[in-house]
Amino acid sequence: LANWHARDPIARLVSAMEAAGCWSPKEHKAVVDAVAGEIERAWTQAMSDPWPGANTLLDYVYAARVKR
């Protein structure tokens, strides 16, 4: 796991952008907070929505048949 953390592409990109002066820890925190908020809103919505009906069980499982 430590090996993966050392090669984490997102952390490496953030470090490179900060070193280049085109990204700041303040901007990074703002993006992380915005994404966390979006995830929380989506989770809350998903947990409050009703379960889908049994008639939707196979929706989006099979592609529509293409006419030739």
mmJSON file of the N, C-alpha and C atoms, coordinates in Angstrom:
{"data_MODEL":{"atom_site":{
"group_PDB":["ATOM","ATOM","ATOM","ATOM","ATOM","ATOM","ATOM","ATOM","ATOM","ATOM","ATOM","ATOM","ATOM","ATOM","ATOM","ATOM","ATOM","ATOM","ATOM","ATOM","ATOM","ATOM","ATOM","ATOM","ATOM","ATOM","ATOM","ATOM","ATOM","ATOM","ATOM","ATOM","ATOM","ATOM","ATOM","ATOM","ATOM","ATOM","ATOM","ATOM","ATOM","ATOM","ATOM","ATOM","ATOM","ATOM","ATOM","ATOM","ATOM","ATOM","ATOM","ATOM","ATOM","ATOM","ATOM","ATOM","ATOM","ATOM","ATOM","ATOM","ATOM","ATOM","ATOM","ATOM","ATOM","ATOM","ATOM","ATOM","ATOM","ATOM","ATOM","ATOM","ATOM","ATOM","ATOM","ATOM","ATOM","ATOM","ATOM","ATOM","ATOM","ATOM","ATOM","ATOM","ATOM","ATOM","ATOM","ATOM","ATOM","ATOM","ATOM","ATOM","ATOM","ATOM","ATOM","ATOM","ATOM","ATOM","ATOM","ATOM","ATOM","ATOM","ATOM","ATOM","ATOM","ATOM","ATOM","ATOM","ATOM","ATOM","ATOM","ATOM","ATOM","ATOM","ATOM","ATOM","ATOM","ATOM","ATOM","ATOM","ATOM","ATOM","ATOM","ATOM","ATOM","ATOM","ATOM","ATOM","ATOM","ATOM","ATOM","ATOM","ATOM","ATOM","ATOM","ATOM","ATOM","ATOM","ATOM","ATOM","ATOM","ATOM","ATOM","ATOM","ATOM","ATOM","ATOM","ATOM","ATOM","ATOM","ATOM","ATOM","ATOM","ATOM","ATOM","ATOM","ATOM","ATOM","ATOM","ATOM","ATOM","ATOM","ATOM","ATOM","ATOM","ATOM","ATOM","ATOM","ATOM","ATOM","ATOM","ATOM","ATOM","ATOM","ATOM","ATOM","ATOM","ATOM","ATOM","ATOM","ATOM","ATOM","ATOM","ATOM","ATOM","ATOM","ATOM","ATOM","ATOM","ATOM","ATOM","ATOM","ATOM","ATOM","ATOM","ATOM","ATOM","ATOM","ATOM","ATOM","ATOM","ATOM","ATOM","ATOM"],
"id":[1,2,3,4,5,6,7,8,9,10,11,12,13,14,15,16,17,18,19,20,21,22,23,24,25,26,27,28,29,30,31,32,33,34,35,36,37,38,39,40,41,42,43,44,45,46,47,48,49,50,51,52,53,54,55,56,57,58,59,60,61,62,63,64,65,66,67,68,69,70,71,72,73,74,75,76,77,78,79,80,81,82,83,84,85,86,87,88,89,90,91,92,93,94,95,96,97,98,99,100,101,102,103,104,105,106,107,108,109,110,111,112,113,114,115,116,117,118,119,120,121,122,123,124,125,126,127,128,129,130,131,132,133,134,135,136,137,138,139,140,141,142,143,144,145,146,147,148,149,150,151,152,153,154,155,156,157,158,159,160,161,162,163,164,165,166,167,168,169,170,171,172,173,174,175,176,177,178,179,180,181,182,183,184,185,186,187,188,189,190,191,192,193,194,195,196,197,198,199,200,201,202,203,204],
"type_symbol":["N","C","C","N","C","C","N","C","C","N","C","C","N","C","C","N","C","C","N","C","C","N","C","C","N","C","C","N","C","C","N","C","C","N","C","C","N","C","C","N","C","C","N","C","C","N","C","C","N","C","C","N","C","C","N","C","C","N","C","C","N","C","C","N","C","C","N","C","C","N","C","C","N","C","C","N","C","C","N","C","C","N","C","C","N","C","C","N","C","C","N","C","C","N","C","C","N","C","C","N","C","C","N","C","C","N","C","C","N","C","C","N","C","C","N","C","C","N","C","C","N","C","C","N","C","C","N","C","C","N","C","C","N","C","C","N","C","C","N","C","C","N","C","C","N","C","C","N","C","C","N","C","C","N","C","C","N","C","C","N","C","C","N","C","C","N","C","C","N","C","C","N","C","C","N","C","C","N","C","C","N","C","C","N","C","C","N","C","C","N","C","C","N","C","C","N","C","C","N","C","C","N","C","C"],
"label_atom_id":["N","CA","C","N","CA","C","N","CA","C","N","CA","C","N","CA","C","N","CA","C","N","CA","C","N","CA","C","N","CA","C","N","CA","C","N","CA","C","N","CA","C","N","CA","C","N","CA","C","N","CA","C","N","CA","C","N","CA","C","N","CA","C","N","CA","C","N","CA","C","N","CA","C","N","CA","C","N","CA","C","N","CA","C","N","CA","C","N","CA","C","N","CA","C","N","CA","C","N","CA","C","N","CA","C","N","CA","C","N","CA","C","N","CA","C","N","CA","C","N","CA","C","N","CA","C","N","CA","C","N","CA","C","N","CA","C","N","CA","C","N","CA","C","N","CA","C","N","CA","C","N","CA","C","N","CA","C","N","CA","C","N","CA","C","N","CA","C","N","CA","C","N","CA","C","N","CA","C","N","CA","C","N","CA","C","N","CA","C","N","CA","C","N","CA","C","N","CA","C","N","CA","C","N","CA","C","N","CA","C","N","CA","C","N","CA","C","N","CA","C","N","CA","C","N","CA","C","N","CA","C","N","CA","C","N","CA","C"],
"label_alt_id":[null,null,null,null,null,null,null,null,null,null,null,null,null,null,null,null,null,null,null,null,null,null,null,null,null,null,null,null,null,null,null,null,null,null,null,null,null,null,null,null,null,null,null,null,null,null,null,null,null,null,null,null,null,null,null,null,null,null,null,null,null,null,null,null,null,null,null,null,null,null,null,null,null,null,null,null,null,null,null,null,null,null,null,null,null,null,null,null,null,null,null,null,null,null,null,null,null,null,null,null,null,null,null,null,null,null,null,null,null,null,null,null,null,null,null,null,null,null,null,null,null,null,null,null,null,null,null,null,null,null,null,null,null,null,null,null,null,null,null,null,null,null,null,null,null,null,null,null,null,null,null,null,null,null,null,null,null,null,null,null,null,null,null,null,null,null,null,null,null,null,null,null,null,null,null,null,null,null,null,null,null,null,null,null,null,null,null,null,null,null,null,null,null,null,null,null,null,null,null,null,null,null,null,null],
"label_comp_id":["LEU","LEU","LEU","ALA","ALA","ALA","ASN","ASN","ASN","TRP","TRP","TRP","HIS","HIS","HIS","ALA","ALA","ALA","ARG","ARG","ARG","ASP","ASP","ASP","PRO","PRO","PRO","ILE","ILE","ILE","ALA","ALA","ALA","ARG","ARG","ARG","LEU","LEU","LEU","VAL","VAL","VAL","SER","SER","SER","ALA","ALA","ALA","MET","MET","MET","GLU","GLU","GLU","ALA","ALA","ALA","ALA","ALA","ALA","GLY","GLY","GLY","CYS","CYS","CYS","TRP","TRP","TRP","SER","SER","SER","PRO","PRO","PRO","LYS","LYS","LYS","GLU","GLU","GLU","HIS","HIS","HIS","LYS","LYS","LYS","ALA","ALA","ALA","VAL","VAL","VAL","VAL","VAL","VAL","ASP","ASP","ASP","ALA","ALA","ALA","VAL","VAL","VAL","ALA","ALA","ALA","GLY","GLY","GLY","GLU","GLU","GLU","ILE","ILE","ILE","GLU","GLU","GLU","ARG","ARG","ARG","ALA","ALA","ALA","TRP","TRP","TRP","THR","THR","THR","GLN","GLN","GLN","ALA","ALA","ALA","MET","MET","MET","SER","SER","SER","ASP","ASP","ASP","PRO","PRO","PRO","TRP","TRP","TRP","PRO","PRO","PRO","GLY","GLY","GLY","ALA","ALA","ALA","ASN","ASN","ASN","THR","THR","THR","LEU","LEU","LEU","LEU","LEU","LEU","ASP","ASP","ASP","TYR","TYR","TYR","VAL","VAL","VAL","TYR","TYR","TYR","ALA","ALA","ALA","ALA","ALA","ALA","ARG","ARG","ARG","VAL","VAL","VAL","LYS","LYS","LYS","ARG","ARG","ARG"],
"label_asym_id":["A","A","A","A","A","A","A","A","A","A","A","A","A","A","A","A","A","A","A","A","A","A","A","A","A","A","A","A","A","A","A","A","A","A","A","A","A","A","A","A","A","A","A","A","A","A","A","A","A","A","A","A","A","A","A","A","A","A","A","A","A","A","A","A","A","A","A","A","A","A","A","A","A","A","A","A","A","A","A","A","A","A","A","A","A","A","A","A","A","A","A","A","A","A","A","A","A","A","A","A","A","A","A","A","A","A","A","A","A","A","A","A","A","A","A","A","A","A","A","A","A","A","A","A","A","A","A","A","A","A","A","A","A","A","A","A","A","A","A","A","A","A","A","A","A","A","A","A","A","A","A","A","A","A","A","A","A","A","A","A","A","A","A","A","A","A","A","A","A","A","A","A","A","A","A","A","A","A","A","A","A","A","A","A","A","A","A","A","A","A","A","A","A","A","A","A","A","A","A","A","A","A","A","A"],
"label_entity_id":["1","1","1","1","1","1","1","1","1","1","1","1","1","1","1","1","1","1","1","1","1","1","1","1","1","1","1","1","1","1","1","1","1","1","1","1","1","1","1","1","1","1","1","1","1","1","1","1","1","1","1","1","1","1","1","1","1","1","1","1","1","1","1","1","1","1","1","1","1","1","1","1","1","1","1","1","1","1","1","1","1","1","1","1","1","1","1","1","1","1","1","1","1","1","1","1","1","1","1","1","1","1","1","1","1","1","1","1","1","1","1","1","1","1","1","1","1","1","1","1","1","1","1","1","1","1","1","1","1","1","1","1","1","1","1","1","1","1","1","1","1","1","1","1","1","1","1","1","1","1","1","1","1","1","1","1","1","1","1","1","1","1","1","1","1","1","1","1","1","1","1","1","1","1","1","1","1","1","1","1","1","1","1","1","1","1","1","1","1","1","1","1","1","1","1","1","1","1","1","1","1","1","1","1"],
"label_seq_id":[1,1,1,2,2,2,3,3,3,4,4,4,5,5,5,6,6,6,7,7,7,8,8,8,9,9,9,10,10,10,11,11,11,12,12,12,13,13,13,14,14,14,15,15,15,16,16,16,17,17,17,18,18,18,19,19,19,20,20,20,21,21,21,22,22,22,23,23,23,24,24,24,25,25,25,26,26,26,27,27,27,28,28,28,29,29,29,30,30,30,31,31,31,32,32,32,33,33,33,34,34,34,35,35,35,36,36,36,37,37,37,38,38,38,39,39,39,40,40,40,41,41,41,42,42,42,43,43,43,44,44,44,45,45,45,46,46,46,47,47,47,48,48,48,49,49,49,50,50,50,51,51,51,52,52,52,53,53,53,54,54,54,55,55,55,56,56,56,57,57,57,58,58,58,59,59,59,60,60,60,61,61,61,62,62,62,63,63,63,64,64,64,65,65,65,66,66,66,67,67,67,68,68,68],
"pdbx_PDB_ins_code":[null,null,null,null,null,null,null,null,null,null,null,null,null,null,null,null,null,null,null,null,null,null,null,null,null,null,null,null,null,null,null,null,null,null,null,null,null,null,null,null,null,null,null,null,null,null,null,null,null,null,null,null,null,null,null,null,null,null,null,null,null,null,null,null,null,null,null,null,null,null,null,null,null,null,null,null,null,null,null,null,null,null,null,null,null,null,null,null,null,null,null,null,null,null,null,null,null,null,null,null,null,null,null,null,null,null,null,null,null,null,null,null,null,null,null,null,null,null,null,null,null,null,null,null,null,null,null,null,null,null,null,null,null,null,null,null,null,null,null,null,null,null,null,null,null,null,null,null,null,null,null,null,null,null,null,null,null,null,null,null,null,null,null,null,null,null,null,null,null,null,null,null,null,null,null,null,null,null,null,null,null,null,null,null,null,null,null,null,null,null,null,null,null,null,null,null,null,null,null,null,null,null,null,null],
"Cartn_x":[0.833,0.0,0.873,1.943,2.842,3.445,3.745,4.283,3.279,2.006,0.978,0.85,0.841,0.726,1.872,3.047,4.194,4.022,3.251,3.042,1.669,0.897,-0.461,-0.436,-1.082,-0.999,-1.64,-2.669,-3.309,-2.386,-1.814,-0.891,0.328,0.806,1.96,1.607,0.413,-0.013,-0.15,-0.772,-0.917,0.451,1.383,2.727,3.411,3.295,3.924,3.307,1.992,1.325,1.668,1.754,2.156,3.599,4.478,5.873,5.983,5.09,5.102,4.43,3.768,3.116,1.758,1.171,-0.142,-1.268,-0.977,-1.976,-1.543,-2.5,-2.148,-2.89,-2.368,-3.093,-4.508,-4.681,-6.007,-6.965,-6.482,-7.313,-7.627,-6.636,-6.831,-7.908,-7.831,-8.827,-10.219,-10.317,-11.618,-12.217,-11.388,-11.875,-12.274,-11.429,-11.73,-13.029,-13.209,-14.436,-15.663,-15.522,-16.65,-17.047,-16.067,-16.355,-16.978,-16.45,-17.015,-18.463,-18.76,-20.131,-21.052,-20.557,-21.353,-21.629,-20.625,-20.803,-21.815,-21.731,-22.668,-24.098,-24.279,-25.628,-26.166,-25.31,-25.745,-26.098,-25.301,-25.561,-26.894,-27.105,-28.352,-29.548,-29.436,-30.511,-30.761,-29.684,-29.828,-30.481,-30.137,-30.691,-32.142,-32.567,-33.944,-34.883,-34.336,-35.177,-35.793,-36.982,-37.591,-36.843,-36.953,-36.343,-37.056,-36.347,-36.992,-37.89,-38.882,-39.81,-39.173,-39.766,-39.243,-39.286,-40.197,-40.302,-39.095,-38.24,-37.046,-35.788,-35.952,-34.819,-33.818,-34.306,-33.415,-33.147,-33.595,-33.293,-31.786,-31.29,-29.874,-28.947,-29.489,-28.652,-28.258,-29.214,-28.963,-29.071,-28.222,-28.274,-29.472,-29.98,-31.092,-30.599,-31.463,-31.107,-30.967,-29.882,-29.629,-30.208,-31.018,-31.573,-30.541,-30.396,-29.417,-30.099],
"Cartn_y":[-1.197,0.0,1.255,1.232,2.385,2.64,1.557,1.696,2.405,2.049,2.69,4.167,4.486,5.89,6.721,6.153,6.872,7.121,6.268,6.407,6.96,7.396,7.891,9.007,8.803,9.795,11.139,11.13,12.392,13.196,12.539,13.237,13.749,12.959,13.385,14.589,14.599,15.728,16.983,16.847,17.997,18.553,17.685,18.137,18.847,18.291,18.906,20.261,20.358,21.633,22.681,22.269,23.205,23.673,22.756,23.114,24.071,23.929,24.798,26.141,26.245,27.498,27.716,26.673,26.832,26.209,25.831,25.21,25.501,25.718,26.015,25.08,24.91,24.092,24.618,25.928,26.521,26.091,26.114,25.663,24.172,23.399,21.963,21.671,22.361,22.169,22.552,23.63,24.052,22.984,22.395,21.347,20.095,19.689,18.501,18.701,19.89,20.18,20.184,20.751,20.789,19.371,18.543,17.163,16.383,16.562,15.87,16.287,17.57,18.047,17.455,17.367,16.773,15.301,14.587,13.171,13.018,13.855,13.779,14.047,15.061,15.355,14.182,13.592,12.461,11.26,11.022,9.906,10.109,11.32,11.626,11.432,11.902,11.741,10.261,9.512,8.088,7.335,7.663,6.958,7.344,8.525,8.942,8.581,8.261,7.873,6.493,6.256,4.928,3.885,2.639,1.546,1.434,1.072,0.901,-0.329,-0.318,-1.436,-2.64,-3.788,-5.029,-4.992,-4.21,-4.14,-3.431,-2.81,-2.141,-2.984,-4.206,-5.064,-5.217,-5.345,-5.58,-4.333,-3.168,-1.927,-1.708,-1.321,-0.994,-2.191,-3.407,-4.602,-5.048,-5.056,-5.481,-4.283,-4.255,-3.186,-3.397,-2.318,-2.421,-3.129,-3.933,-4.656,-3.666,-3.768,-2.884,-3.504,-2.753,-3.25,-3.082,-4.122,-4.061,-4.057],
"Cartn_z":[0.0,0.0,0.0,0.758,0.794,-0.582,-1.313,-2.654,-3.572,-3.443,-4.264,-3.909,-2.626,-2.217,-2.791,-2.885,-3.439,-4.943,-5.617,-7.057,-7.41,-6.438,-6.672,-7.724,-8.874,-9.949,-9.589,-8.776,-8.41,-7.5,-6.498,-5.597,-6.359,-7.31,-8.106,-8.973,-9.555,-10.368,-9.511,-8.346,-7.45,-7.081,-6.726,-6.367,-7.524,-8.71,-9.885,-10.198,-10.082,-10.368,-9.318,-8.059,-7.004,-7.23,-7.623,-7.884,-9.067,-10.044,-11.217,-10.94,-9.81,-9.449,-10.074,-10.646,-11.27,-10.451,-9.226,-8.339,-6.918,-6.043,-4.66,-3.718,-2.506,-1.529,-1.264,-1.337,-1.126,-2.242,-3.5,-4.616,-4.503,-4.091,-3.934,-2.886,-1.758,-0.702,-1.189,-1.965,-2.491,-3.409,-4.263,-5.176,-4.391,-3.441,-2.638,-1.852,-1.273,-0.52,-1.427,-2.631,-3.565,-3.994,-4.289,-4.704,-3.548,-2.349,-1.179,-0.958,-1.143,-0.999,-2.046,-3.277,-4.353,-4.088,-3.612,-3.281,-2.152,-1.147,-0.014,-0.475,-1.342,-1.858,-2.682,-3.512,-4.334,-3.459,-2.421,-1.513,-0.786,-0.296,0.41,-0.512,-1.762,-2.736,-3.016,-3.235,-3.546,-2.392,-1.183,-0.037,0.242,-0.227,0.021,-1.125,-2.302,-3.432,-3.182,-3.728,-3.567,-4.4,-3.975,-4.732,-6.068,-7.13,-8.435,-8.426,-9.3,-9.392,-10.071,-9.858,-10.444,-11.963,-12.538,-13.992,-14.622,-13.834,-14.355,-14.173,-13.715,-13.385,-14.531,-15.737,-16.875,-17.712,-17.242,-17.961,-17.993,-19.125,-19.342,-19.17,-19.245,-19.166,-20.565,-21.461,-22.829,-23.759,-24.755,-25.748,-26.644,-27.206,-28.143,-29.397,-29.97,-31.192,-32.342,-33.069,-34.198,-35.461,-36.183,-37.443,-38.535,-39.34,-40.445,-41.764],
"occupancy":[1.0,1.0,1.0,1.0,1.0,1.0,1.0,1.0,1.0,1.0,1.0,1.0,1.0,1.0,1.0,1.0,1.0,1.0,1.0,1.0,1.0,1.0,1.0,1.0,1.0,1.0,1.0,1.0,1.0,1.0,1.0,1.0,1.0,1.0,1.0,1.0,1.0,1.0,1.0,1.0,1.0,1.0,1.0,1.0,1.0,1.0,1.0,1.0,1.0,1.0,1.0,1.0,1.0,1.0,1.0,1.0,1.0,1.0,1.0,1.0,1.0,1.0,1.0,1.0,1.0,1.0,1.0,1.0,1.0,1.0,1.0,1.0,1.0,1.0,1.0,1.0,1.0,1.0,1.0,1.0,1.0,1.0,1.0,1.0,1.0,1.0,1.0,1.0,1.0,1.0,1.0,1.0,1.0,1.0,1.0,1.0,1.0,1.0,1.0,1.0,1.0,1.0,1.0,1.0,1.0,1.0,1.0,1.0,1.0,1.0,1.0,1.0,1.0,1.0,1.0,1.0,1.0,1.0,1.0,1.0,1.0,1.0,1.0,1.0,1.0,1.0,1.0,1.0,1.0,1.0,1.0,1.0,1.0,1.0,1.0,1.0,1.0,1.0,1.0,1.0,1.0,1.0,1.0,1.0,1.0,1.0,1.0,1.0,1.0,1.0,1.0,1.0,1.0,1.0,1.0,1.0,1.0,1.0,1.0,1.0,1.0,1.0,1.0,1.0,1.0,1.0,1.0,1.0,1.0,1.0,1.0,1.0,1.0,1.0,1.0,1.0,1.0,1.0,1.0,1.0,1.0,1.0,1.0,1.0,1.0,1.0,1.0,1.0,1.0,1.0,1.0,1.0,1.0,1.0,1.0,1.0,1.0,1.0,1.0,1.0,1.0,1.0,1.0,1.0],
"B_iso_or_equiv":[0.0,0.0,0.0,0.0,0.0,0.0,0.0,0.0,0.0,0.0,0.0,0.0,0.0,0.0,0.0,0.0,0.0,0.0,0.0,0.0,0.0,0.0,0.0,0.0,0.0,0.0,0.0,0.0,0.0,0.0,0.0,0.0,0.0,0.0,0.0,0.0,0.0,0.0,0.0,0.0,0.0,0.0,0.0,0.0,0.0,0.0,0.0,0.0,0.0,0.0,0.0,0.0,0.0,0.0,0.0,0.0,0.0,0.0,0.0,0.0,0.0,0.0,0.0,0.0,0.0,0.0,0.0,0.0,0.0,0.0,0.0,0.0,0.0,0.0,0.0,0.0,0.0,0.0,0.0,0.0,0.0,0.0,0.0,0.0,0.0,0.0,0.0,0.0,0.0,0.0,0.0,0.0,0.0,0.0,0.0,0.0,0.0,0.0,0.0,0.0,0.0,0.0,0.0,0.0,0.0,0.0,0.0,0.0,0.0,0.0,0.0,0.0,0.0,0.0,0.0,0.0,0.0,0.0,0.0,0.0,0.0,0.0,0.0,0.0,0.0,0.0,0.0,0.0,0.0,0.0,0.0,0.0,0.0,0.0,0.0,0.0,0.0,0.0,0.0,0.0,0.0,0.0,0.0,0.0,0.0,0.0,0.0,0.0,0.0,0.0,0.0,0.0,0.0,0.0,0.0,0.0,0.0,0.0,0.0,0.0,0.0,0.0,0.0,0.0,0.0,0.0,0.0,0.0,0.0,0.0,0.0,0.0,0.0,0.0,0.0,0.0,0.0,0.0,0.0,0.0,0.0,0.0,0.0,0.0,0.0,0.0,0.0,0.0,0.0,0.0,0.0,0.0,0.0,0.0,0.0,0.0,0.0,0.0,0.0,0.0,0.0,0.0,0.0,0.0],
"pdbx_formal_charge":[null,null,null,null,null,null,null,null,null,null,null,null,null,null,null,null,null,null,null,null,null,null,null,null,null,null,null,null,null,null,null,null,null,null,null,null,null,null,null,null,null,null,null,null,null,null,null,null,null,null,null,null,null,null,null,null,null,null,null,null,null,null,null,null,null,null,null,null,null,null,null,null,null,null,null,null,null,null,null,null,null,null,null,null,null,null,null,null,null,null,null,null,null,null,null,null,null,null,null,null,null,null,null,null,null,null,null,null,null,null,null,null,null,null,null,null,null,null,null,null,null,null,null,null,null,null,null,null,null,null,null,null,null,null,null,null,null,null,null,null,null,null,null,null,null,null,null,null,null,null,null,null,null,null,null,null,null,null,null,null,null,null,null,null,null,null,null,null,null,null,null,null,null,null,null,null,null,null,null,null,null,null,null,null,null,null,null,null,null,null,null,null,null,null,null,null,null,null,null,null,null,null,null,null],
"auth_seq_id":[1,1,1,2,2,2,3,3,3,4,4,4,5,5,5,6,6,6,7,7,7,8,8,8,9,9,9,10,10,10,11,11,11,12,12,12,13,13,13,14,14,14,15,15,15,16,16,16,17,17,17,18,18,18,19,19,19,20,20,20,21,21,21,22,22,22,23,23,23,24,24,24,25,25,25,26,26,26,27,27,27,28,28,28,29,29,29,30,30,30,31,31,31,32,32,32,33,33,33,34,34,34,35,35,35,36,36,36,37,37,37,38,38,38,39,39,39,40,40,40,41,41,41,42,42,42,43,43,43,44,44,44,45,45,45,46,46,46,47,47,47,48,48,48,49,49,49,50,50,50,51,51,51,52,52,52,53,53,53,54,54,54,55,55,55,56,56,56,57,57,57,58,58,58,59,59,59,60,60,60,61,61,61,62,62,62,63,63,63,64,64,64,65,65,65,66,66,66,67,67,67,68,68,68],
"auth_comp_id":["LEU","LEU","LEU","ALA","ALA","ALA","ASN","ASN","ASN","TRP","TRP","TRP","HIS","HIS","HIS","ALA","ALA","ALA","ARG","ARG","ARG","ASP","ASP","ASP","PRO","PRO","PRO","ILE","ILE","ILE","ALA","ALA","ALA","ARG","ARG","ARG","LEU","LEU","LEU","VAL","VAL","VAL","SER","SER","SER","ALA","ALA","ALA","MET","MET","MET","GLU","GLU","GLU","ALA","ALA","ALA","ALA","ALA","ALA","GLY","GLY","GLY","CYS","CYS","CYS","TRP","TRP","TRP","SER","SER","SER","PRO","PRO","PRO","LYS","LYS","LYS","GLU","GLU","GLU","HIS","HIS","HIS","LYS","LYS","LYS","ALA","ALA","ALA","VAL","VAL","VAL","VAL","VAL","VAL","ASP","ASP","ASP","ALA","ALA","ALA","VAL","VAL","VAL","ALA","ALA","ALA","GLY","GLY","GLY","GLU","GLU","GLU","ILE","ILE","ILE","GLU","GLU","GLU","ARG","ARG","ARG","ALA","ALA","ALA","TRP","TRP","TRP","THR","THR","THR","GLN","GLN","GLN","ALA","ALA","ALA","MET","MET","MET","SER","SER","SER","ASP","ASP","ASP","PRO","PRO","PRO","TRP","TRP","TRP","PRO","PRO","PRO","GLY","GLY","GLY","ALA","ALA","ALA","ASN","ASN","ASN","THR","THR","THR","LEU","LEU","LEU","LEU","LEU","LEU","ASP","ASP","ASP","TYR","TYR","TYR","VAL","VAL","VAL","TYR","TYR","TYR","ALA","ALA","ALA","ALA","ALA","ALA","ARG","ARG","ARG","VAL","VAL","VAL","LYS","LYS","LYS","ARG","ARG","ARG"],
"auth_asym_id":["A","A","A","A","A","A","A","A","A","A","A","A","A","A","A","A","A","A","A","A","A","A","A","A","A","A","A","A","A","A","A","A","A","A","A","A","A","A","A","A","A","A","A","A","A","A","A","A","A","A","A","A","A","A","A","A","A","A","A","A","A","A","A","A","A","A","A","A","A","A","A","A","A","A","A","A","A","A","A","A","A","A","A","A","A","A","A","A","A","A","A","A","A","A","A","A","A","A","A","A","A","A","A","A","A","A","A","A","A","A","A","A","A","A","A","A","A","A","A","A","A","A","A","A","A","A","A","A","A","A","A","A","A","A","A","A","A","A","A","A","A","A","A","A","A","A","A","A","A","A","A","A","A","A","A","A","A","A","A","A","A","A","A","A","A","A","A","A","A","A","A","A","A","A","A","A","A","A","A","A","A","A","A","A","A","A","A","A","A","A","A","A","A","A","A","A","A","A","A","A","A","A","A","A"],
"auth_atom_id":["N","CA","C","N","CA","C","N","CA","C","N","CA","C","N","CA","C","N","CA","C","N","CA","C","N","CA","C","N","CA","C","N","CA","C","N","CA","C","N","CA","C","N","CA","C","N","CA","C","N","CA","C","N","CA","C","N","CA","C","N","CA","C","N","CA","C","N","CA","C","N","CA","C","N","CA","C","N","CA","C","N","CA","C","N","CA","C","N","CA","C","N","CA","C","N","CA","C","N","CA","C","N","CA","C","N","CA","C","N","CA","C","N","CA","C","N","CA","C","N","CA","C","N","CA","C","N","CA","C","N","CA","C","N","CA","C","N","CA","C","N","CA","C","N","CA","C","N","CA","C","N","CA","C","N","CA","C","N","CA","C","N","CA","C","N","CA","C","N","CA","C","N","CA","C","N","CA","C","N","CA","C","N","CA","C","N","CA","C","N","CA","C","N","CA","C","N","CA","C","N","CA","C","N","CA","C","N","CA","C","N","CA","C","N","CA","C","N","CA","C","N","CA","C","N","CA","C","N","CA","C","N","CA","C","N","CA","C"],
"pdbx_PDB_model_num":[1,1,1,1,1,1,1,1,1,1,1,1,1,1,1,1,1,1,1,1,1,1,1,1,1,1,1,1,1,1,1,1,1,1,1,1,1,1,1,1,1,1,1,1,1,1,1,1,1,1,1,1,1,1,1,1,1,1,1,1,1,1,1,1,1,1,1,1,1,1,1,1,1,1,1,1,1,1,1,1,1,1,1,1,1,1,1,1,1,1,1,1,1,1,1,1,1,1,1,1,1,1,1,1,1,1,1,1,1,1,1,1,1,1,1,1,1,1,1,1,1,1,1,1,1,1,1,1,1,1,1,1,1,1,1,1,1,1,1,1,1,1,1,1,1,1,1,1,1,1,1,1,1,1,1,1,1,1,1,1,1,1,1,1,1,1,1,1,1,1,1,1,1,1,1,1,1,1,1,1,1,1,1,1,1,1,1,1,1,1,1,1,1,1,1,1,1,1,1,1,1,1,1,1]
}}}
